[in-house]
Amino acid sequence: MSTAREVPFELEPGEQPLKSGGANMQRGAEAVGGKLFLTSARLVFRPHALNLQTAPSQIELGAVVDVAAAWTKVFGKVPLLKNSVEVTLVDGTRQSFVVTGRSAWIVAIDKARGGGVRVG
C-alpha cells in the first residue's frame, strides 16, 4: 500500500492525495496498464504511454454509489481472478480496476467518499 505525496496532475483547492499504485483499468476488451490515484475528491487513472488507449480517466467520488470486490475478466467477459475493484457510479456505469491490495483500496475509496466501509 502506498500513499501519494506527489501526483502527476493538478489538485483542486483543498484536495489531498491519499493513495496511489499500479493498476489496470478495463476499457472494453483492453486491460489498460497505468497508475491509479485516490484523492480526497476523485479517482484518477493515468495510463502508460505504451497502451492503445492512453487518455487519462477520472471519477468524482461524489458520483460513486458503490465500491466492491470483483472478478478480472478475460476480454471483459470470462471471469479469471478475483483481484479487481469495481466502482459503480450514479448513472449505473461500472469501472473496474485490477490492483494489488484490493481490500485496502476498497476501504480507502469508501472512507474517502464517506461511505460505510465493507470488504467482500
N, C-alpha and C positions, 0 to 999 in steps of 0.2 A: 504494500500500500504506500503510495507516495502522495505527498501534498504538493500542491502547485504554489510556488513562490513567484515565479515569473511566467507569464503567459504570452504567446506569440500573437496576441490580438489586443485591441484596446478595451479596457474595462470602463463600464459606465460609472458615474459618480456614486460612491458608496458600495459598489460591487466588490466582493472579495473572492480571490481564488481559494478553493477548498481542496481539490483533489485532481490528480491527472495520472494518466497511464496509457500504455499501448492498448489499442483496440482495433477491432474490425467492425465496420458498420455494414449491415446487409442492405444493399441497394439493388433490388431486383435479383438477378442471378449472380451478381458480383459481390464478393465479400471485400470491401474496400479497406485496405490497411491504413492505419494512421494513429493519431493520438486523441484521446478523449479528455476533455477538461470539464470539471464541475466548478461553477462559481456559485455565489450566493443568489444569483438570478437566473442562470441558464446552464445548459449543457452545450458544449461546443465541440464538434468533431472536425479535426484538421487532417485530411488525407495526405499520405506521402505522395510525392510528385510522380512516382512510377506507376500509379494506378490509372486505369482508363478514365474513371470518374474522379476528378481532382478538386471539385468545388467543395468548400467547407460547408458544414451544416450547423445550425444552432436551434435549440429548443428552449423556449422560455419556460421556466419552472412553473409559472402560473398557468400554463396550458397543459400541464401533466396531471392526469387524473389517477394513474396507477403506475407502479413500478413493480415488476415481478421477475422471478427466475423463468428462463425459457430455454428451449432447445435450439442449438445451432442446426440449421437445415441445409443440406446439400442442394444447390440450385434453388434455394428458397422454399423447398417442398419436403424433402426426405429428412426426418429427424436423425441427427448423428450424435451429438453430445449435448448434455445439459450444462452448458457453460456460458449462456448468454443472459443479458439483462434486456427485458422488453419494457419499453416506455409507451404507455397509451396516452394519447392526447384527447382533449375535449371533443375534437371532431371525429373521434374514433380511429384515427390513424395510429398505427403502431410502428415504432422504430426499434430495431434490435441491434445490440452491440455485444460482440464477443470480447470479454475482458478477463483478466486474471483477478481473482479475489471477488467473484461475483457477489457474494453476500455482503462484503464490505461496501461495494458500490451501491447496492440496493439500499442499505442503511444510510449511507451518506446522501444519496439523492433524496430519499424520503425525508430525512432530517432537514435538508436544505430547503425543501418545498413546504415544510411544516406539516407533513403527513404523519400518520401513525406508522411507526416502523414495524415491518413484518418481513420475515425472511422465509422463502419457501422454495 
